[in-house]
Amino acid sequence: MKAFSYQRATSPMDAAAKATVTPGARFIAGGTNLLDLMKLEIEAPTHLIDVNGIGLDKIEKTEEGGLRIGALVRNTDLAAHEDVRRDYGLLSRALLAGASGQLRNKATTAGNLLQRTRCPYFYDTQQPCNKRKPGSGCSAIGGVSRQLAVVGASPACIATHPSDMAVALRALDAVVETVDAKGMARAIPIADFHRLPGETPDVETALTPGELITAVTLPKPAGGKHIYHKVRDRASYAFALVSVGAIVQKDGSGRVALGGVAHKPWRVEPADALLRRGAKPVIEHLLADAQPTAENSFKVTLVERTLAAVLAEARA
Amino acid sequence: MKFDTPATTNPIDQLKVIGRPTDRIDGPLKTTGTAPYANDRHDVAPNQAYGYVVVAGIAKGRVTAIDTSRARAAPRVLAVVTAQNAGPLGKGIFNVAALLAGPEVQHYHQAVGLVVAETFEQARSAAGLVRLDYELAPGAFDLSTASASAVKPKDGSSGPADAAVGDFAGAFAKAPVTLDATYTTPDQSHAMMEPHATVAVWEGDRLTVWTSNQMINWSAGDLARALGIAREKVRLVSPFVGGGFGGKLFLRADVLLAALGARATNRAVRVALPRPLMANNTTHRPATIQRIRIGCRRNGKIIAIGHESWSGNLPGGAAETAVNQTRLLYAGANRMTATRLAVLDLPEGSAMRAPGEASGMMALEIAMDEMAEKVGMDPVKFRVLNDTQEDPEKPGRPFSQRQLVKCLELGAERFAWNRRNPRPGRVRDGRWLVGMGMAAAFRNNLVTRSAARVRLDNRGVLTVETDMTDIGTGSYTIIAQTAAETMGLPLEKVAVRLGDSTFPVSCGSGGQWGGNNSTAGVYAACMKLRDAVAEKAGLDPAQAVFADGQVRGGDRRLALADIAGDAGLVAEDHIEYGDLDKRYQQSTFGAHFVEAAVDAATCEIRIRRMLAVCAAGRILNPKSARSQVIGAMTMGVGAALMEALEVDKRRGFFVNHDLASYEVPVHADIPHQEVIFLDETDPISSPMKAKGVGELGICGVAAAVANAVYNATGVRVRDYPITLDKLLHGLPA
């Protein structure tokens, strides 16, 4: 860990302004990922801006009948919130499928969205990694890749996004609200928030330097059955091999997003239209461009079978 | 005390204290966070500095340049130790690779330096500034290819590389029912909770290290060898060890580097290995490839059994002795076992919980399940049929105790094994396919010298000192129970001090030999003390009765406290063994039963319940013994379902080197465990009539899980760990 300076922000705009003043600054909220990365010097911010305690920890109803979730709402509180459990069960279930109780107590909504990949080569600073050190190469390609991406990857990076929560938000058509140093607010649809690796896997989101997430909004409830099915080698406290987040209506229509397969929560809207025809056509569409490695090609089969089980559960 | 004839009735048989499920006497220290583990030893020396290890980023080659200038210039850095400035270093006899490398690099994350600074954060930050240039050398990293050039290793302490009886090839060729299958087990990491950590202090030419180590005497000796100083100048202290599993049997880099850092700075220096370095910097259980051939008559009698194992290690390293149990576990007139060793440039392979048998049983007990199915027998009955009551390689040589059949049959009854459907893939519970599997458990019992010193004071308190370690096993408690039983004292009148190289040399903790041998050594010392007490009291030692803190003889009754007086009474002795372990085969036996469920869609595997039945001699403390066995069963589930160090075969290292990516079971994976100990004593083992149990608990578990998964699904997986991707193809959705 490199030495760094630290200050508390007084408001969201103040936080963004402070971040703009100090190049190399990072926001810190729960710190459940950032601190680990700093210890390994994968992240080496010169300055930390603490965004706790600036009023971003509320869950409110929106005028449109949806929910606005403050960026600093803890994962535990979000999963347990009455409206979330009633109207957005997918989100509650995805959150509870992730991490551990202790981590969820600390981890925040925005921090969860911004958590970085768990690719083991990203974590080993002795190894090349384009995400950690642009231009150094990808040591995961041709290496140990069982956990890594099968679709949307690039010759520069085959990392996955590790979040369960983000998969639910993608299926729920969430919107990420931000503010920048000038006080300009903008709303980024979740589909556009995370990026594919392309040539620049180090650039992971649509956020500009200094831009601060203030909230995540959900549209009015979509109804239907909400199912989050996470598949993993051990029963708890493991990242998904694959996960399926689905909202299925009585008529069999619905939406589906996948976790554990790509650099971002994976949803292709036209595939939703195939849900009534069963898992196979949906996955064929979702993973039409899949290029799995020899070690992770099983994910293609696995995710189809998982979706089939989800659809069967929805019908039951 | 020499133990060379089977034990007769002795004070331990009173079972007033021994054999009771006593809570750990060190439990309150641990549950209140006050047990002093190595990295907590802020108390032992003032003004401690912090060392952070610098490691190699290549698997094999040379460091061509090492630039420490930026690190040395970093804030409050006190010293940077490398092979260039450390002075001449020797190597411990228990180490294969150097603990401080340079210029040659023998494996990934091998230590090449230590940065010492005023704070941990400053040391860690400066360590990142050390620049290393390398010259890469090609290495061998893939056991499946390296095994082609494997050779017969020299015979080790656990037996010859090759053994043969009768005509295996001929009998196997003629056998009406045969199995010829190959199994693989992966590299595994000890993943103990407490990382390796040391505080080192020099006082003149004398060195003291507070560390975390299973074998005090081995490691104190190796530290002296590594530093090139006299053994008497080294004191090694390790009273509490937060798990070892074999990973702390030997001197590791934290100890040597702390000593070097302390010497370079003339300060007390502490070094802890960061978790992400442990998998590659320290040792691991080596991967194996195992071929098993079994030939049976149609009635299920084994007439030929062969087991070959290939593993790899650094040059000079040992082979994983995965075939040893096959020499002893089942009958059969024609037998062969063979161990082969390849050179691999991966980190150093070494002992991990039940080295040899744990890996060997993973394969053998799947093979037995496969063979039972081939001959159309129940797997329990098949094993019972092929039981042997003598060493199958040396007919006439008996086992000291062998209650395998009772373990199998009692386990089957308690587990309701008769409800198992022998046809695989037939039992469904909602989305789950459910199956039952079982395996025999087998681990040898090792006897070895162990010493202790006991001191009785004028308060009637007995203090035991031995360099025995408690690695979470319960040594403190069973040693206190042994001393209390032998001296006729209540447990609270016994104090136990462990893990200090100034104490008499014990057996240490490893190979499940610690419990039996260390308590036998304490028993020997206490028997000597009884003689001294009787003599001082003017009583006949043979007639004196020790009970309730007193000694009685004739009509006299004296308090031990009074006899000890202000001067106290001290006795020191050790247990040593004759040839009983040659005349009798001493082993521990058991049976593991597992019910597992497999998700029909995702093929996720979840354990439902487990049972172990163990025959391991006298159980000194059923509570701590049960803890040992359920821990071992949990570790066996890890081996079965998830634990594998993933090798990057291009770059030569274990990729998943932290606890996020090297998965071990969590609570949710282990819903229900039951342990039954047979009421057994083994008078041929020691005066305690006890044997080891902590490693018996893991041997066979993984195979029982594998067999349960097969019974659930009909898909036979022979490559561990059994992960869902290996079932998907065989289980149509």
Interface residues (C-beta under 8 A of the other chain):
Chain A: M1 K2 A3 K39 L40 E41 R118 P120 Y121 Y123 D124 Q126 Q127 S139 G142 G143 V144 R146 Q147 H229 V231 R232 D233 R234 A235 S236 Y237 A238 F239 L241 F298 T301 L302 E304 R305 T306 A308 A309
Chain B: V55 G57 P75 Y108 H109 E121 R124 S125 G128 P276 R431 D599 A601 T602 C603 E604 R606 L641 M642 E646 V647 D648 R650 R651 V655 N656 H657 D658 A660 S661 E663 P665 V666 H667 A668 D669 P721 T723 L724 D725 L728 H729 A733
